[in-house]
Amino acid sequence: MADHRNEAMKMRDIPKDESRLSKMMRKIKKDPAVVVGMTGWTGLVGYGLYNIRKRKTSLSLYLIHLRVTAQVFAIGCMVSVVGYRIFNHEKNRFFGKSDDEE
């Protein structure tokens, strides 16, 4: 029940006339893993499209491999972030700290 009150309090602190840039920066500060995942995915796809002429397989097979590689990177980022958050939660629970103290 207290979690809902904390979320409501946080929502009241957000200004209604917030610009898109400040909203984006607030979300990036809240969860930077999204930026890392999207940047890595975009980089992998860009690299793959840049090297498309050097391929030694058919185009369709190359694009399938490129898509799978980009997806593996994005899922790897998500799994590592979830693992990090679980580790921090358990560490804080073990040492008696709340998640808000960090």
trRosetta pair geometry for C-beta under 8 A, 3 or more apart (Angstrom, degrees):
i j d omega theta_ij theta_ji phi_ij phi_ji
1 4 6.1 -51 -162 29 39 109
1 5 7.0 36 145 -15 66 104
2 5 5.5 -54 -154 37 42 113
2 6 6.3 44 149 -22 70 103
3 6 5.6 -53 -149 35 34 112
3 7 6.4 33 153 -18 66 104
4 7 5.7 -52 -148 37 33 111
4 8 6.3 33 152 -19 65 106
5 8 5.6 -54 -147 38 32 111
5 9 6.3 35 152 -22 65 104
6 9 5.6 -52 -147 34 32 112
6 10 6.4 32 153 -19 64 104
6 100 7.8 -117 -146 -81 145 136
7 10 5.6 -53 -149 36 33 112
7 11 6.4 34 152 -21 65 105
8 11 5.6 -52 -147 34 33 113
8 12 6.7 36 153 -22 63 102
9 12 5.8 -53 -155 30 33 113
9 13 7.0 35 149 -23 62 103
10 13 5.7 -54 -157 28 37 114
10 14 7.3 40 149 -27 64 98
11 14 5.9 -47 -159 19 40 113
14 18 6.4 -46 176 -36 87 145
14 26 7.7 108 -120 168 104 167
15 18 4.9 133 77 -59 89 86
18 22 5.3 -122 -171 86 90 116
18 23 5.0 108 129 -63 120 93
18 26 7.7 -30 -172 -2 144 143
19 22 4.8 87 56 13 85 101
19 23 6.8 -148 92 -7 42 89
20 23 5.6 -57 -146 38 30 113
20 24 6.2 31 155 -20 66 106
21 24 5.7 -54 -147 36 30 110
21 25 6.3 28 155 -17 64 107
22 25 5.6 -52 -143 39 34 112
22 26 6.3 39 154 -23 65 104
23 26 5.7 -52 -149 34 30 113
23 27 6.5 26 154 -15 63 106
24 27 5.9 -58 -149 39 31 108
24 28 6.3 33 152 -21 66 106
25 28 5.6 -51 -144 35 33 113
25 29 6.4 33 156 -18 64 104
26 29 5.9 -55 -150 36 30 109
26 30 6.4 29 151 -20 63 108
27 30 5.5 -53 -146 36 34 113
27 31 6.6 -33 173 39 68 91
27 34 7.6 -34 145 52 101 146
28 31 7.4 -93 -143 66 22 54
28 32 5.9 50 177 -99 69 67
28 34 7.5 -119 -113 64 59 105
28 35 5.5 42 -134 -43 100 135
29 32 7.2 11 -119 -58 20 92
31 34 5.3 58 117 -7 105 107
32 35 5.4 -50 -164 35 60 113
32 36 6.4 59 142 -21 79 102
33 36 5.4 -53 -147 38 40 113
33 37 6.1 40 155 -19 70 106
33 77 6.0 156 -176 164 96 101
33 78 7.4 116 149 -99 129 45
33 80 8.0 -176 -136 84 126 89
33 81 4.0 30 -121 -92 164 145
34 37 5.9 -57 -148 39 28 110
34 38 6.2 21 158 -13 65 111
35 38 6.0 -58 -141 41 28 106
35 39 6.0 27 160 -18 65 111
36 39 5.9 -58 -143 39 25 109
36 40 6.2 22 159 -16 62 111
36 77 5.8 179 105 -144 102 133
37 40 6.0 -59 -145 39 26 108
37 41 6.1 25 158 -18 64 110
37 73 7.5 153 -146 130 68 83
37 74 5.0 77 -170 -135 106 71
37 77 3.9 -178 -90 93 95 157
37 78 6.7 47 -98 -50 147 75
38 41 5.7 -54 -143 38 29 111
38 42 6.2 28 158 -17 64 108
39 42 5.9 -57 -146 40 27 109
39 43 6.2 29 154 -20 63 109
40 43 5.6 -55 -145 37 30 113
40 44 6.3 29 157 -18 65 104
40 73 5.1 -144 134 158 120 129
40 74 7.3 175 85 -76 107 60
40 77 6.5 162 43 -56 144 137
41 44 5.9 -54 -148 35 29 109
41 45 6.4 24 156 -13 64 108
41 70 5.0 79 -148 -169 79 98
41 73 6.0 174 -83 90 66 118
41 74 5.0 27 -76 -67 122 106
42 45 5.9 -57 -146 40 30 108
42 46 6.1 31 155 -19 65 109
43 46 5.7 -56 -143 39 28 111
43 47 6.1 29 158 -19 64 107
44 47 5.8 -54 -145 38 29 111
44 48 6.2 28 156 -18 63 108
44 66 7.5 162 146 -166 93 78
44 69 5.9 -154 178 119 134 104
44 70 4.6 173 95 -96 130 82
44 73 5.7 169 -29 8 154 158
45 48 5.7 -56 -146 39 30 112
45 49 6.2 26 157 -15 65 107
45 66 6.8 94 -119 165 60 111
45 70 5.4 32 -59 -92 88 145
46 49 5.9 -57 -144 40 29 106
46 50 6.2 32 155 -23 64 108
47 50 5.6 -55 -147 35 29 114
47 51 6.4 8 160 -1 65 111
48 51 6.2 -68 -144 48 28 96
48 52 6.9 60 150 -66 61 81
48 62 7.8 161 -175 161 104 93
48 66 3.9 114 -172 -132 157 124
48 69 7.3 151 -70 64 136 134
48 70 7.6 -86 -3 -48 144 110
49 52 5.5 -12 -156 -33 38 118
49 66 7.8 98 -50 -164 62 157
51 54 5.0 -52 -172 39 82 114
51 55 7.2 111 134 -53 81 75
52 55 6.1 -22 -167 -20 43 116
52 59 7.6 39 -171 -129 105 89
52 62 6.8 120 -137 134 74 144
55 59 7.2 119 78 -95 156 52
55 62 4.5 -23 -136 -98 150 148
57 61 4.5 -85 144 86 127 125
57 62 5.3 161 75 -57 101 85
57 65 7.8 84 59 -3 148 138
58 61 4.8 85 61 13 86 105
58 62 6.8 -152 92 -9 41 90
59 62 5.6 -57 -146 37 31 114
59 63 6.3 27 158 -17 66 107
60 63 5.9 -55 -147 38 30 109
60 64 6.5 33 153 -21 63 105
61 64 5.6 -51 -148 34 33 114
61 65 6.5 33 154 -17 65 104
62 65 5.9 -57 -151 37 30 110
62 66 6.3 31 151 -20 65 108
63 66 5.4 -51 -143 37 34 115
63 67 6.3 37 156 -20 65 103
64 67 5.8 -53 -148 35 30 111
64 68 6.4 27 155 -16 64 107
65 68 5.8 -56 -145 39 30 110
65 69 6.2 33 155 -21 65 107
66 69 5.8 -54 -147 35 29 112
66 70 6.5 26 156 -16 63 106
67 70 5.9 -57 -149 38 30 108
67 71 6.3 27 154 -17 65 109
68 71 5.7 -56 -145 39 31 111
68 72 6.2 35 155 -22 65 105
69 72 5.8 -53 -147 34 29 112
69 73 6.6 31 153 -19 62 104
70 73 5.7 -53 -152 34 33 113
70 74 6.5 29 153 -16 66 105
71 74 5.7 -55 -146 38 34 109
71 75 6.1 27 158 -13 68 109
72 75 5.9 -57 -141 43 28 106
72 76 6.0 36 155 -25 63 109
73 76 5.6 -55 -146 36 27 115
73 77 6.6 31 154 -20 62 102
74 77 5.8 -51 -154 32 32 112
74 78 6.6 29 150 -17 64 105
75 78 5.5 -52 -148 37 37 112
75 79 6.2 36 154 -18 68 105
76 79 5.8 -54 -143 38 30 109
76 80 6.2 28 158 -17 64 108
77 80 6.0 -59 -146 38 28 108
77 81 6.3 26 157 -18 64 108
78 81 5.9 -58 -149 36 29 109
78 82 6.4 26 155 -16 65 107
79 82 5.8 -55 -146 39 31 109
79 83 6.2 32 155 -18 65 108
80 83 5.6 -53 -145 39 31 113
80 84 6.2 36 155 -22 64 106
81 84 5.6 -52 -146 36 31 113
81 85 6.4 28 156 -17 64 106
82 85 5.8 -56 -147 38 31 109
82 86 6.3 31 155 -18 65 106
83 86 5.8 -54 -145 37 30 110
83 87 6.2 33 155 -21 64 107
84 87 5.7 -54 -147 36 29 113
84 88 6.4 26 155 -15 64 106
85 88 5.8 -53 -145 39 32 109
85 89 6.2 34 155 -21 65 107
86 89 5.6 -54 -145 36 30 113
86 90 6.2 25 158 -13 65 108
87 90 6.1 -60 -147 41 26 105
87 91 6.1 27 155 -20 64 110
88 91 5.6 -54 -140 38 30 113
88 92 6.1 27 160 -16 65 107
88 99 7.8 86 129 -123 105 89
88 102 7.5 -8 -177 -56 125 165
89 92 6.0 -59 -148 39 26 107
89 93 6.2 25 154 -18 63 109
89 99 6.6 -11 -111 -88 76 115
90 93 5.5 -53 -142 38 32 112
90 94 6.1 35 156 -23 65 106
91 94 5.8 -55 -148 35 28 112
91 95 6.4 3 161 3 64 111
92 95 6.2 -66 -139 51 28 94
92 96 7.9 -100 171 64 55 17
92 97 4.3 -86 -154 74 86 94
92 98 6.9 29 164 167 125 5
92 99 6.0 120 103 -80 165 59
92 101 7.7 160 -145 48 123 109
92 102 7.3 -83 -92 -42 134 117
93 96 7.7 38 -176 -72 26 27
97 101 5.0 -108 -173 52 103 140
97 102 7.4 87 144 -51 134 84
98 101 5.2 111 61 -15 76 101
99 102 6.7 -44 -173 12 45 109
